[in-house]
């Protein structure tokens, strides 16, 4: 049976903010701040580079409950972003229709 990959809790070990622009989402960690990342993000090259230069460290694997909460937060953020984009597009369309 294949081992299930888990997300991780990472921490900024620098004395200044660290930005990690991953394929799935950007993350900004302030000094000493910790954040959870998904199992897929653990394998992201941008994160691996920050780990290599010790800008961030892996604190521990996430629990299943923490992983579930993170996935829910990511989905909610994606829905918010999509709603904001739709509102912006609707406003732009209304502006174009009103200006014609």
N, C-alpha and C positions, 0 to 999 in steps of 0.2 A: 504494500500500500504506500502511495506517495505521501510524503510529509506535507502538511498544509502550511503554506507560507503565511506569515503574520505581519501585521503592520508593526511599527516601532514608535517609541517615544524618543524624540531627538531634542537636543539642548544646544543652545548657542554658548560656546565657551569663550567667545571674544569679549572685548570691552566695548565693542561697537556693534550696531545691527548687522545682520547677515541676510542677504537676499538670495533665495534659491528659486530659480525659474525652471520649474520642471515641465514636462510635457502636459501633465494633467492640470497643474495650477501653480501659481507663484506663491511662495511662502516668505514672509519676513519675520525673522526672529530677533527680538531685542536682546541685549546682553542678559544672560542667565535665563532667558525665556525657554520654555519647553512646549512642543507641539507634537501631536500625533500625525503620522503619515501612514498611508495605506501600504499593503504588501506590494502592489505594483510600483509605488513611488520609491520603495526601498531600493529597487533596481535601476532607478533613473540615473543617468550619467551626471546630471548637474548635482544631484545629491552626493553621489559617490566622489565627485571632485571636492566638494566641501568637506566630506569625511576625510579624504586623503590629506588635505592641508590642515586638518584639525580645526576648521572653523566651527564645525558642529560635531557632536558625539551622539552615539546611540546610547540611551539610558537603559532601555529595556524593551522587550516585546510588549505589544498591547494585548490586553485581555480580549476575549470575544465581545464582551459588553462594550468596551472602549472602541473596538473596531466597528461595531454596529452603530454606535453613536456618531463616530466620525463619518461613516458612509451616509448617514441621514443628514448630517450637517452639510456635506458636500453636495448632496442632491438638492437640499433646500437652497443653497447658494446658487446652484445652476438654474433653478426655477426662478429665483429672484432676478438673476442676470437676464434670463430670457424675457421675463415680464418687463424689465426696464428697457430692453432693446425694442420690444414690441411697442411700448409706449412712445419711445423716441421716434420710431418709424411712423407711428400713427400721427404724431404731432407734426413731423416733417411733411407727411402726405397732406394733412389738413392745411398746413401753411402754403404748400404748393397749389392746392386746390383753391384756396382763398385768394392767392396772388394772381391767378390766371384770369 
